[in-house]
Amino acid sequence: MQDSRGRSTLAGLGAIGLWALLAPLGVAAGPVPPFLLTGLAFAVGGVLGLAWQLGTGRGLAVLGRVPPVAWVLGIGAFFGYHALYFTALQTLPPVEALLIINLWPLLIVLFTGLLPGERLLPLHLVGVTCGLVGAAILVFLKSEHAGADLPAPSLLGYLAALGCALIWSGYSVLNRRLVADGPPAPASPGRPGLAGRRAPHHG
């Protein structure tokens, strides 16, 4: 029991470290095309994942038990999120990009209210509104582009960052619905090698 708890703690700390390294490594990668960078990251993550499965004697049969909808949702969301993530980092100052990207917890609150049996309370809406207003103030009032038409690269960056927030929040809510509708399935099949991580669970 103690060994299992210790391994779980180390795995959790490792996940936090990988999550924290995603932005710095994405910036350090330089002007690598976002789709190429995402594809390379998935290739590394996929090879490492397969090697782990085989090295621990678990085999690959478990992959056949993943529902098709989980494959589509997992790969589509992870690939789309990271392609837009790297696009945002390359076309915006990292702090601005991350402020918008990390709006996904607020969007999860809103999207969760659309699920059957869930409802939004007034305090939820107040909290989400405060978060959105605060992010808008930090991004736009302090931006060098405030008060002027945004150049095309910056507009692309803002749209990519917002797309990240929408994809990740949508994936999290849909993943919760998917798990609730059937038996728990293995985690989504794709994992970025640059900074792979588990999707958040919202109970």
N, C-alpha and C positions, 0 to 999 in steps of 0.2 A: 504493500500500500504506500509506504513511504517513498520507495523508488519510483513508483508510478506518479506520485504527486511531484516529486522532484523533476522528473522528465517533463511533466506538463508545465511546470513553472519555467523551466529552461526553454521549452518550445514557445511559451508565451512571450518571454523576454526576447527570444530570437525574432518572433513576428513583429514586435514593436521596433526592434532595430532595423529590420528590413523595410518596414513601413517608413521609418524616419529617413532611410537612405534613398528612397525613391526619387525625391526631388533633387538632392545634391548630385546623385549619379546621372539623373536625366539632364541636368544643366551641364555637368562635366562632359557628357557625351558629345556636346557641341552640335553643329548643324547636320547631324545625320538625319536623313528623311524619316519622319515619324513612323510611317508604315514599315520601313526597313528596320528601324530600331525596335519596334514592337515585335515584328516577326522574329528577329534575332533573339530577343528576350524570351519569347515563347518557345523557340527551338531549344534554348539552353534549359529553360524550366521543364520542358517536356522530356528531354533526355535524362535530366537528373531525376525526375519523377519516376520514369520507367526503370531507371537503374535502381532506385530505392525499392520499388515494388519487387523487382527480381532479386535484389541483394538480400532482402529480408524474407525471401521465400513465400511471399504472398501471391506471386503470379499475376497474370494480367486478366484472369477470368472476371475479376470484379468490374472491369471496364465494360463488359458486356451487360452488366446488370444496371448500368446507369440509364435511366429513361431517356429517349431521344430528345424530349423537351428540355431536359437538364443539360444535354450537350449543346443544344442550340442557344439556350439562355446563358449558360456559363461561358462558352467560347465567344459568343457574340458580344456579351456585356464586357468581358475582360479585355478582348481585343479592341473593341470600340473605345472603351474608357481609356486605355493606355495610349492608343494612337492619338486621341484628342488631348490627352494629358501632355504628351511630348510636344504636340503642336502648340499648346498654350504656353508651355515653358520656353519655346523657341521664339515666340512672337510677342510675349509680354514680359515685364519684369517679374521674376519668380514670386515675389511677395504678393503682387496683385493677382497673378494667376492662381496662387494657392488660396487666397481669400475667397475667390469665386468658386473654385473647385470644391473647397471644403464647406460649401453651403449644403452638401448632401444630407447632413443630419437634420437640417431644418426641413428639407424636402421630404425626407422619410416621414417626419411627423405629419405633413400634409397628405402624402400618398397613403399612409396607413389608415387615415380616416376614410378612405374609399373602400377599404376591405369590408366584407360582410361582418356584421357584429361589432364593428369599430365605429367610433364617432369622435369628432373633434370637439373639444371643450373650448370655451372662450379664452381660457388661459393659454391653451395651445396656440391659438391664433395670435394672441398678444405676444407670446414669446417668439414665434416665427417672424412676425412683423418687425419686432425690435432687432432681431438678428439680421434680417434683410436690409433694413434701414442702416444699421451700423456698418455692414459690409459695403453698401453703396457709398456711404460717406467716406470710408477709408480708401476705397478704390478710385472713385471718380473725383472727389474734391481735391485729393492730393496727387492726382495723376497729372502729368505734364500735358495731357491732351484735354483736360477739363475745359469746357467752354468753347471748344473748337471741334470741327468735324474730325472724326477719327480716321487716320490713314488706314488703307486696306489691311496691311499686316496686323495692326492692332485690333481692328474690328474682328478679323479672323481669330485672333487670340482670345478675345472676350467670348465669342461664340463657341470656340472650342472648350474654354473653361466651363462655360455654362452647360455645354453638352456633357462634360464629365460629371458635373453635379447631378444632372438629370438621369444619366445612364446608371450611375452608382446607386442613387436612391431608388430608381425604378427596379434595378436588379435586386436590391436588398428586400424590397417589399414583395416582389414577385417570387423571390426565392423562399421567403417565409410562407407565401401562399402555396408554393409547390410542395414544401415539406409538410404543411398542414393537410394537404389533400392526399398524401400517400406516405408510405414508409420512408424514413430517412435514407437518402441515397448518398454515395460517396461525393466528396467535394467536386466542384466543377472540374472538367478534365484539363483545362488550360491553366497554366501558371506562368507568369512572367519571370524569367530568370534574373532580370535586373533587380527586382525587389518583389518576389512573389509573396502572397499573403492569403490568408483565409478571409472569406467574406464575413462581415459582421452579422451576428444573429440578434434578432430583436424579438423577444418573447412577450 
